[in-house]
Amino acid sequence: MEYRINKKTGDRISVLGFGTSYIAEAKEAEAVAALRRAYEGGVNYFDLATADGKTFPYFRKALGDVRKDVLYQIHFGADYSAGTYGWSTDGEAVKRSIARQLEQLGTDYIDYGFIHCIDELSDWREYQQNGALDYLMELKAQGIVRHIGLSSHTPSTIQRVLDEAPVDMLMFSVNPGYDYHKGEYAKGSVEERASVYRRCEAEGIGISVMKPFSGGQLLDASISPFGEALTQYQCLQYALDRPGVLTVLPGISSVEQVEHLLGFFTASEEERDYSIIGSFSPADAVGKCVYCNHCKPCPVGLDIGLINKYYDLAKNGDSMAAEHYGGLDFHAADCAQCGHCDSRCPFSVVQTARMKEIAAYFGR
């Protein structure tokens, strides 16, 4: 397992997390076994926006004895009063739902309390006016909620909420389809979505990724918006390469699925390589580095993806990006201008020109 640190909270978070959108489809014994196997495999971050309220006791059975070693993101607005998932901004409804969840989970605290599913500005206004936000912040003041999160599919709404609320973690839908205008939740332009990633990285707001496979669409050539299938490992690597991303939360419902996903950490670079998406990229993505590192190996040892990432972050106001860039073994000024990377880039980025631009920006 690999881990990343949430800069705002100090939490050490597994890059593979556990999404519960499909766990209700499994029988209880299989669901409990899957949760425990994930924990044994190093997974320590679990999302609780499940499809059915019956699944909360599964966590108590699977992880109750290791509760202090795991992190739960629990959603203030996911309403299970009818048994199955519902959405509410009503403070009293949220209060009842959270009380029920805590009881069934067998815990008295919440690691990440999430402002839940705010896709429109009208949702945000309702959330503030109807008492849901007040209740979340009340539990934060009491220490029951340790950190504040936000889940949303809409970049413009995310930017507004980040301006107005003390968010430590963002749950955002990240996959090549959505980033390239394909799919139900493909909201925002390429640049608007990239701006969310860069802002989160610059401000230390971690991103937990929902819908990494676009609900399975990207894994099936017959329904993929690209007409070709990607693998789960390609989608995981794509998400983990976006700035700000700490953990990816695929929906899991069996031990077999857990085992397959854990295989990501021993997979080859070729198995993780998602550069095929370069042939799908829309006009507004052509010529923009996505840090895929398909240009490797560089004859002089440049990590071209990281150099580009730190440059983009620095231009966006990330004060730490220049320091990270300075810590690299080789810098843009070391580029030999051989053109190897230009010929390999699936996104038509002229990296030789970028290296000159970056060297001038950083002064090396």
C-alpha positions as CSV (number, residue, x, y, z in Angstrom):
1,M,0.0,0.0,0.0
2,E,1.0,3.6,-0.6
3,Y,0.0,6.5,1.5
4,R,-0.3,10.3,1.1
5,I,-0.5,12.9,3.8
6,N,-3.5,15.4,4.0
7,K,-1.6,18.6,4.5
8,K,-4.4,20.2,6.4
9,T,-5.1,17.4,8.9
10,G,-1.9,15.5,9.0
11,D,-3.8,12.2,8.3
12,R,-1.8,9.5,6.5
13,I,-4.3,8.2,3.9
14,S,-4.1,5.0,1.8
15,V,-4.1,5.9,-2.0
16,L,-6.6,3.1,-2.5
17,G,-9.7,3.7,-0.4
18,F,-13.0,1.8,-0.1
19,G,-16.2,3.1,-1.8
20,T,-19.5,1.6,-0.6
21,S,-21.8,2.4,-3.5
22,Y,-22.2,-1.3,-4.3
23,I,-21.6,-3.1,-1.0
24,A,-25.3,-3.5,-0.3
25,E,-25.4,-5.9,-3.3
26,A,-23.3,-8.4,-1.4
27,K,-24.4,-10.7,1.4
28,E,-23.4,-9.6,4.8
29,A,-20.7,-12.2,5.4
30,E,-19.1,-11.3,2.0
31,A,-19.3,-7.6,2.6
32,V,-17.7,-7.9,6.1
33,A,-15.0,-10.1,4.7
34,A,-14.3,-7.6,1.9
35,L,-14.0,-4.7,4.4
36,R,-11.6,-6.7,6.6
37,R,-9.5,-7.8,3.6
38,A,-9.2,-4.2,2.5
39,Y,-8.0,-3.2,5.9
40,E,-5.5,-6.1,6.1
41,G,-4.2,-5.0,2.6
42,G,-3.5,-1.5,4.0
43,V,-6.7,0.4,3.1
44,N,-7.5,2.9,5.9
45,Y,-9.9,5.3,4.3
46,F,-13.6,4.3,3.9
47,D,-16.5,6.3,2.4
48,L,-19.9,5.8,4.0
49,A,-22.2,7.2,1.2
50,T,-23.6,3.8,0.8
51,A,-26.7,2.9,-1.2
52,D,-28.5,1.2,1.7
53,G,-28.6,1.8,5.4
54,K,-28.3,-1.9,6.2
55,T,-24.6,-1.7,5.4
56,F,-23.5,0.4,8.4
57,P,-23.5,-2.6,10.9
58,Y,-21.1,-4.3,8.5
59,F,-18.4,-1.8,9.4
60,R,-18.9,-2.4,13.1
61,K,-18.4,-6.1,12.6
62,A,-15.5,-5.8,10.2
63,L,-13.6,-2.8,11.6
64,G,-15.0,-2.2,15.1
65,D,-11.8,-3.6,16.8
66,V,-9.6,-1.3,14.7
67,R,-11.7,1.8,14.6
68,K,-8.8,4.0,15.8
69,D,-6.7,2.8,12.8
70,V,-9.2,3.7,10.1
71,L,-10.7,6.9,8.7
72,Y,-14.4,7.3,7.9
73,Q,-15.9,10.0,5.7
74,I,-19.5,10.4,6.7
75,H,-22.0,12.5,4.8
76,F,-24.2,15.1,6.4
77,G,-27.1,15.1,4.0
78,A,-27.2,11.4,3.1
79,D,-30.5,10.4,4.6
80,Y,-31.3,6.7,5.4
81,S,-34.6,7.3,7.2
82,A,-36.4,5.2,4.5
83,G,-33.7,2.5,4.7
84,T,-32.2,3.3,1.3
85,Y,-30.2,6.3,0.3
86,G,-31.9,9.7,0.1
87,W,-30.7,13.3,0.1
88,S,-31.7,16.1,2.5
89,T,-30.5,19.5,3.6
90,D,-32.9,19.6,6.5
91,G,-31.0,20.0,9.8
92,E,-33.3,17.8,11.8
93,A,-33.3,15.0,9.2
94,V,-29.5,15.2,9.0
95,K,-29.3,15.0,12.8
96,R,-31.5,11.8,12.9
97,S,-29.5,10.2,10.1
98,I,-26.1,10.9,11.7
99,A,-27.3,9.6,15.1
100,R,-28.5,6.4,13.5
101,Q,-25.2,5.9,11.5
102,L,-23.0,6.5,14.5
103,E,-25.0,4.0,16.6
104,Q,-24.9,1.3,13.9
105,L,-21.2,1.9,13.1
106,G,-20.4,1.6,16.8
107,T,-18.4,4.8,16.9
108,D,-18.7,8.1,18.7
109,Y,-16.7,10.3,16.4
110,I,-16.4,11.1,12.7
111,D,-13.1,11.6,11.0
112,Y,-14.4,13.6,8.0
113,G,-17.9,15.1,8.2
114,F,-18.9,15.9,4.7
115,I,-21.1,18.7,3.3
116,H,-23.0,16.3,1.1
117,C,-23.6,16.4,-2.7
118,I,-23.7,20.1,-3.3
119,D,-23.9,20.3,-7.1
120,E,-25.7,23.6,-7.6
121,L,-25.4,26.9,-5.8
122,S,-29.1,26.6,-4.9
123,D,-28.1,23.3,-3.0
124,W,-25.5,25.3,-1.1
125,R,-28.0,28.0,-0.1
126,E,-30.5,25.3,1.1
127,Y,-27.8,23.6,3.0
128,Q,-26.9,26.8,4.8
129,Q,-30.5,27.9,5.4
130,N,-32.1,24.6,6.4
131,G,-29.7,23.8,9.3
132,A,-27.5,21.1,7.8
133,L,-24.4,23.2,7.9
134,D,-25.1,24.5,11.4
135,Y,-25.4,21.0,12.7
136,L,-22.2,19.8,11.0
137,M,-20.3,22.8,12.4
138,E,-21.8,22.2,15.9
139,L,-20.4,18.7,15.9
140,K,-17.1,20.0,14.7
141,A,-17.0,22.5,17.6
142,Q,-17.7,19.6,20.0
143,G,-14.9,17.5,18.6
144,I,-17.3,14.8,17.4
145,V,-16.4,15.7,13.8
146,R,-12.7,16.1,13.4
147,H,-12.5,17.5,9.9
148,I,-14.8,19.0,7.3
149,G,-15.3,17.7,3.8
150,L,-17.3,18.5,0.7
151,S,-18.7,16.3,-2.0
152,S,-19.7,17.7,-5.4
153,H,-19.5,17.1,-9.1
154,T,-19.5,20.7,-10.2
155,P,-16.3,22.8,-10.4
156,S,-17.9,26.2,-10.2
157,T,-19.9,25.2,-7.1
158,I,-16.9,23.7,-5.5
159,Q,-15.0,27.0,-5.9
160,R,-17.8,28.9,-4.2
161,V,-18.0,26.5,-1.3
162,L,-14.3,26.5,-0.8
163,D,-14.4,30.3,-0.7
164,E,-17.0,30.1,2.1
165,A,-16.4,27.0,4.2
166,P,-13.4,25.5,6.0
167,V,-13.0,22.4,3.9
168,D,-10.2,20.0,4.6
169,M,-11.2,17.3,2.0
170,L,-13.0,17.3,-1.3
171,M,-14.8,14.3,-2.8
172,F,-14.9,14.9,-6.5
173,S,-15.6,12.7,-9.5
174,V,-12.3,12.2,-11.3
175,N,-11.8,10.1,-14.5
176,P,-10.8,10.7,-18.1
177,G,-14.4,10.7,-19.3
178,Y,-15.5,13.5,-17.0
179,D,-12.4,15.5,-17.5
180,Y,-12.9,15.2,-21.3
181,H,-16.6,16.2,-21.4
182,K,-17.9,12.6,-21.5
183,G,-20.5,11.2,-19.1
184,E,-23.4,12.2,-16.9
185,Y,-21.2,14.1,-14.4
186,A,-18.8,15.6,-16.9
187,K,-19.3,19.1,-15.5
188,G,-17.0,22.0,-16.2
189,S,-14.4,22.6,-18.9
190,V,-11.0,20.9,-19.0
191,E,-9.5,24.1,-17.5
192,E,-12.3,24.5,-14.9
193,R,-11.7,21.0,-13.6
194,A,-7.9,21.4,-13.7
195,S,-8.3,24.6,-11.6
196,V,-10.1,22.6,-8.9
197,Y,-7.2,20.1,-8.8
198,R,-4.6,22.9,-8.7
199,R,-6.4,24.9,-6.0
200,C,-6.7,21.8,-3.8
201,E,-3.0,21.1,-4.1
202,A,-2.1,24.7,-3.5
203,E,-4.3,25.0,-0.4
204,G,-3.6,21.5,1.0
205,I,-7.2,20.3,0.5
206,G,-7.1,16.6,-0.1
207,I,-9.2,15.0,-2.8
208,S,-10.9,11.7,-2.4
209,V,-12.0,10.4,-5.8
210,M,-15.5,9.1,-6.5
211,K,-16.6,7.4,-9.7
212,P,-13.1,6.6,-10.9
213,F,-14.5,4.2,-13.5
214,S,-17.5,6.4,-14.5
215,G,-19.9,3.9,-13.1
216,G,-18.2,1.1,-15.0
217,Q,-18.6,2.8,-18.4
218,L,-14.9,3.3,-19.0
219,L,-14.3,-0.4,-18.4
220,D,-16.6,-1.7,-21.2
221,A,-15.8,-0.9,-24.8
222,S,-19.5,-1.3,-25.8
223,I,-20.6,1.6,-23.6
224,S,-17.4,3.6,-23.2
225,P,-17.8,7.2,-24.4
226,F,-14.4,6.7,-26.1
227,G,-15.4,3.5,-27.9
228,E,-12.5,1.7,-26.2
229,A,-12.2,0.2,-22.8
230,L,-9.7,1.3,-20.1
231,T,-8.6,-0.9,-17.3
232,Q,-9.2,-0.3,-13.6
233,Y,-5.5,0.2,-13.1
234,Q,-5.3,2.8,-15.9
235,C,-8.2,4.7,-14.3
236,L,-6.6,4.5,-10.8
237,Q,-3.3,5.9,-12.1
238,Y,-5.0,8.7,-14.0
239,A,-6.8,9.8,-10.9
240,L,-3.7,9.6,-8.6
241,D,-1.8,11.7,-11.1
242,R,-4.2,14.7,-10.7
243,P,-2.9,17.4,-8.4
244,G,-4.5,17.3,-4.9
245,V,-5.7,13.7,-5.1
246,L,-4.9,11.6,-2.0
247,T,-7.1,8.5,-2.4
248,V,-9.3,6.8,-4.9
249,L,-12.6,5.2,-3.8
250,P,-13.8,2.5,-6.2
251,G,-17.0,0.8,-5.3
252,I,-16.2,-2.6,-3.8
253,S,-18.5,-5.5,-2.8
254,S,-16.3,-8.6,-2.7
255,V,-13.0,-10.0,-1.5
256,E,-12.1,-10.8,-5.1
257,Q,-12.5,-7.2,-6.1
258,V,-10.3,-6.1,-3.2
259,E,-7.6,-8.6,-4.3
260,H,-7.7,-7.3,-7.8
261,L,-7.5,-3.7,-6.8
262,L,-4.6,-4.4,-4.4
263,G,-2.8,-5.8,-7.5
264,F,-2.5,-2.2,-8.7
265,F,0.6,-1.8,-6.4
266,T,2.5,-4.6,-8.1
267,A,1.3,-3.8,-11.7
268,S,3.9,-2.8,-14.3
269,E,4.2,0.8,-15.6
270,E,2.7,-0.5,-18.9
271,E,-0.4,-1.8,-17.1
272,R,-0.9,1.6,-15.4
273,D,-0.1,3.6,-18.5
274,Y,-3.2,5.6,-19.6
275,S,-1.7,7.5,-22.4
276,I,-4.2,6.0,-24.8
277,I,-6.6,8.7,-23.7
278,G,-4.5,11.1,-25.8
279,S,-6.3,9.8,-28.8
280,F,-9.6,10.9,-27.2
281,S,-8.6,14.3,-26.0
282,P,-10.9,17.2,-27.0
283,A,-9.6,20.4,-28.6
284,D,-9.3,22.2,-25.4
285,A,-7.0,19.5,-23.9
286,V,-4.6,19.2,-26.9
287,G,-1.2,20.6,-26.0
288,K,-1.7,20.3,-22.2
289,C,0.5,18.0,-20.1
290,V,-1.5,15.6,-18.0
291,Y,1.6,14.3,-16.2
292,C,1.2,10.8,-17.6
293,N,5.0,10.3,-18.1
294,H,4.5,8.4,-21.4
295,C,7.4,10.5,-22.5
296,K,9.8,8.6,-20.3
297,P,12.6,7.7,-20.3
298,C,14.3,11.1,-20.7
299,P,17.9,10.6,-21.8
300,V,19.2,13.1,-19.2
301,G,16.9,11.9,-16.4
302,L,14.2,14.6,-16.3
303,D,11.0,13.7,-14.5
304,I,9.0,15.7,-17.2
305,G,5.6,15.0,-15.6
306,L,6.6,16.3,-12.2
307,I,8.4,19.3,-13.7
308,N,5.2,20.2,-15.6
309,K,3.1,19.7,-12.5
310,Y,5.2,21.9,-10.3
311,Y,5.2,24.6,-12.9
312,D,1.4,24.5,-13.3
313,L,0.9,24.6,-9.6
314,A,3.4,27.5,-9.1
315,K,1.7,29.6,-11.7
316,N,-1.6,28.9,-9.9
317,G,-0.2,30.3,-6.6
318,D,1.1,27.2,-4.8
319,S,3.9,28.6,-2.7
320,M,5.4,25.2,-2.1
321,A,5.6,24.2,-5.7
322,A,8.9,26.0,-6.4
323,E,10.5,24.4,-3.3
324,H,9.4,20.9,-4.6
325,Y,10.7,21.8,-8.0
326,G,14.0,22.8,-6.5
327,G,14.3,19.5,-4.8
328,L,14.3,17.5,-8.1
329,D,17.5,15.9,-9.2
330,F,17.3,17.5,-12.6
331,H,15.6,20.7,-13.7
332,A,14.1,22.1,-16.9
333,A,17.4,23.9,-17.7
334,D,19.1,20.4,-18.0
335,C,16.9,19.6,-21.0
336,A,19.2,18.6,-24.0
337,Q,16.4,19.5,-26.5
338,C,16.7,16.1,-28.1
339,G,13.0,16.0,-28.9
340,H,12.4,12.4,-27.6
341,C,9.6,13.6,-25.4
342,D,8.0,15.6,-28.1
343,S,7.8,12.5,-30.4
344,R,6.2,10.4,-27.6
345,C,3.7,12.8,-26.1
346,P,0.1,11.5,-26.9
347,F,-1.3,15.0,-26.1
348,S,0.8,16.8,-28.6
349,V,2.7,18.8,-26.0
350,V,5.9,20.3,-27.3
351,Q,7.9,19.6,-24.2
352,T,11.2,21.0,-25.5
353,A,9.5,24.4,-25.7
354,R,7.9,23.9,-22.3
355,M,11.3,23.1,-20.7
356,K,12.7,26.4,-21.9
357,E,9.6,28.2,-20.6
358,I,9.8,26.5,-17.2
359,A,13.5,27.1,-16.9
360,A,13.0,30.8,-17.5
361,Y,10.2,30.8,-14.9
362,F,12.1,29.1,-12.1
363,G,15.5,30.5,-13.1
364,R,17.0,27.1,-13.6
